[in-house]
Amino acid sequence: MTERDEEALTLVTAALDLMVPYAVRAAATLRLADEVAPGGSTAAELAAACGADPDALERMLRYLSSRGIFDEVAPGVFAANRAASLLSPAHPWGMHELLDLDGPHGRIADAQRRLLDTVRYGGDAYRRVFGRPYYEDMAADPEMSRRTSAVSTAMAAGYAGEIAQDEVWKRAGSLADVGGGTGELTAAILRAHPGLRAVLVERAETAAAAADTLAAAGVGERCVTVDGSFFDPLPEGHDVYLLANVVPDWGDDDAVAILRRCAEVVPPEGRVVVVDTCVTARADDQVITYLDMFQLVVQNGRARRPEEIHRLAERAGLTHVETRQTPLSGYHVIEYVRA
Ligand SMILES: C[S@@+](CC[C@H](N)C(=O)[O-])C[C@H]1O[C@@H](n2cnc3c(N)ncnc32)[C@H](O)[C@@H]1O
């Protein structure tokens, strides 16, 4: 066997082991990292604390320890190491929510198992597995809905402040945040620009969460939240129509339909602003292709380069004016006008 054969074999055999992703998720779901005593705990103690089968749990912990997640400090006694501590809901990096099989990402993991269907027949695997699109499925379960909102809130903390500093808001008197999520970005923009008023259009349950966020941020008086769909006509008369992190959730035709709803109502001197991480030449290929696959499986969406978004905007009757990139989070703020 040549060296290159060996490399190829290593790549493929690594993929044989589906156990790592599921064992890590099982450990996170059982919150093992929170239950382990500082000097270590036996599998029986952990099983009693987490509601698990002691024998199966011991074998899983040994498996994880052999791969550097948890340490077997004495035979049958396990301690949390740095990697294991990442699985705790208390860890500030927020990995637990992405790994908890009882949460939204557990459902997404189930959908990923059906990638082959997506590749064979197109369309989102999520809908095939759960019988309805991701956002509808989340909305049908208040706990899932609360948890997806919490993830959005945490993510928005990373970019809302920077985007609120963009110059486009200084030129505007009113903003329509279309698919505005739980309202953190609108709240940050309104706080930074006291003369600005806003409307936030969202699905019912998320619109209610957004109203709470805006009130808590002290800007509730300046923002109306509207329960509506961005596939339907949007409220008229705003200077800026914002689509933040919305376009990647959708395939090309749906994305054009959403952009067209904005184009229909934006005044001639107004702007449609797309805020998006975007695929760029500088970004890491593995991260980008992962995000693209994630969008494909979960929502039949797509990660796009700025030029690809411009082409969709053109189909929707919009013309690109200018793109700026935020210095820290690297978000693209893309301005369009009605063609
Ligand atoms: C990725 S989140 C972005 C939220 C927010 N703009 C932000 O950047 O934090 C996409 C949002 O689109 C909303 N959404 C999905 N389908 C929608 C529809 N048909 N009409 C309005 N909003 C919708 C979801 O509820 C979700 O909050």
The ligand as an ORCA input file, in Angstrom:
! r2SCAN-3c Opt
* xyz 0 1
  C     -31.896     33.021     10.507
  S     -33.225     33.835     11.243
  C     -32.688     35.546     11.138
  C     -33.330     36.416     12.173
  C     -32.831     37.851     12.232
  N     -33.053     38.559     10.991
  C     -31.380     37.913     12.641
  O     -30.516     38.223     11.822
  O     -31.090     37.604     13.810
  C     -34.474     33.759      9.983
  C     -35.816     34.216     10.477
  O     -36.775     34.100      9.422
  C     -38.029     33.876     10.032
  N     -38.987     33.354      9.059
  C     -39.034     32.117      8.511
  N     -40.058     32.038      7.646
  C     -40.663     33.260      7.647
  C     -41.762     33.817      6.928
  N     -42.429     33.087      6.022
  N     -42.087     35.114      7.149
  C     -41.384     35.870      8.056
  N     -40.329     35.400      8.765
  C     -39.972     34.103      8.557
  C     -37.693     32.862     11.111
  O     -38.704     32.811     12.091
  C     -36.364     33.391     11.617
  O     -36.530     34.205     12.742
*
